[in-house]
Amino acid sequence: MPTLVKICGISTSETLAAAIRSGASHVGFVHFAKSPRHLALGAIAMLRRQVPDHVKAVLLLVNPDAPLLDEAVRIVAPDVVQFHGGESPETLVRFRAETGIEAWRAMAVKDAPSLAEVAAFRGAADRVLLDAPASALPGGNGTRFDWSLLAGWQAPLAWGLAGGLTPANVAEAIRLTGAPLVDTSSGVERSPGIKDVDKIAAFCKATRI
Ligand SMILES: O=C(O)c1ccccc1NCC(=O)[C@H](O)[C@H](O)COP(=O)(O)O
């Protein structure tokens, strides 16, 4: 089974096309004002319309209130909403029941107890994204967590690996963790928020091990 690849924080047609051409399975758009990758919902909707059916459009939100969530889903029509804050399992259950849209939850992994918290999302999230702990931002910081925490881990639901992945380390990350999906943002950028088409291509290629 090929590893699924999500390129997150896409903000231009050019880099979106590069991700699609390079074989990404998912492309992520960030709506979070403090992020260098933030886009208005209208801009995300325009990019989203350029995503072919075989690639999934992921809308990333951080602790959205109900009106924002409703508006974002209406305007963007994403395939997936990635909740990247402290959203509860109940919030995700309600979201999925009301919209039928796939819901992912990012989980900050700092130690074994934080990994154990993933189980609370079984039946609530379609996938959890194991990411490094928040620092300047809740995500997209280019830092990785200790992958050895995943040794012998029995995933209670579908999952993906994020945090500090680059073209140079993603193959090792897949080999060590067995991640079925890998996600990157900073690792394929020239500078914060500016994606690099060559790095996107190199990242996707490096996942084919
Ligand atoms: O990317 C952002 O700016 C961001 C802002 C706020 C919340 C989440 C954010 N990104 C989430 C992602 O899915 C990133 O791809 C993930 O955290 C990995 O980022 P990186 O370590 O930079 O590869």
The ligand as an SDF file (V2000), in Angstrom:
LIG
                    3D

 23 23  0  0  0  0  0  0  0  0999 V2000
    0.9450   25.1100    9.0770 O   0  0  0  0  0  0  0  0  0  0  0  0
    0.5220   25.9830    9.8550 C   0  0  0  0  0  0  0  0  0  0  0  0
    0.8660   27.1680    9.7570 O   0  0  0  0  0  0  0  0  0  0  0  0
   -0.4110   25.6010   10.9540 C   0  0  0  0  0  0  0  0  0  0  0  0
   -0.9260   26.5990   11.7580 C   0  0  0  0  0  0  0  0  0  0  0  0
   -1.7930   26.2820   12.7900 C   0  0  0  0  0  0  0  0  0  0  0  0
   -2.1460   24.9880   13.0250 C   0  0  0  0  0  0  0  0  0  0  0  0
   -1.6440   23.9720   12.2220 C   0  0  0  0  0  0  0  0  0  0  0  0
   -0.7860   24.2610   11.1770 C   0  0  0  0  0  0  0  0  0  0  0  0
   -0.2600   23.2580   10.3820 N   0  0  0  0  0  0  0  0  0  0  0  0
   -0.6930   21.9030   10.5320 C   0  0  0  0  0  0  0  0  0  0  0  0
   -0.1310   20.8600    9.6560 C   0  0  0  0  0  0  0  0  0  0  0  0
   -0.8400   19.9480    9.2650 O   0  0  0  0  0  0  0  0  0  0  0  0
    1.3360   20.8170    9.3800 C   0  0  0  0  0  0  0  0  0  0  0  0
    1.5330   20.2300    8.1400 O   0  0  0  0  0  0  0  0  0  0  0  0
    1.9730   19.9530   10.4740 C   0  0  0  0  0  0  0  0  0  0  0  0
    1.8500   20.5920   11.7120 O   0  0  0  0  0  0  0  0  0  0  0  0
    3.4670   19.7100   10.1850 C   0  0  0  0  0  0  0  0  0  0  0  0
    4.1260   20.9310   10.0400 O   0  0  0  0  0  0  0  0  0  0  0  0
    5.7080   20.9800    9.7800 P   0  0  0  0  0  0  0  0  0  0  0  0
    6.3800   20.5200   11.0180 O   0  0  0  0  0  0  0  0  0  0  0  0
    5.9870   22.3870    9.4490 O   0  0  0  0  0  0  0  0  0  0  0  0
    5.9840   20.0660    8.6190 O   0  0  0  0  0  0  0  0  0  0  0  0
  1  2  2  0
  2  3  1  0
  2  4  1  0
  4  5  1  0
  4  9  2  0
  5  6  2  0
  6  7  1  0
  7  8  2  0
  8  9  1  0
  9 10  1  0
 10 11  1  0
 11 12  1  0
 12 13  2  0
 12 14  1  0
 14 15  1  0
 14 16  1  0
 16 17  1  0
 16 18  1  0
 18 19  1  0
 19 20  1  0
 20 21  2  0
 20 22  1  0
 20 23  1  0
M  END
$$$$
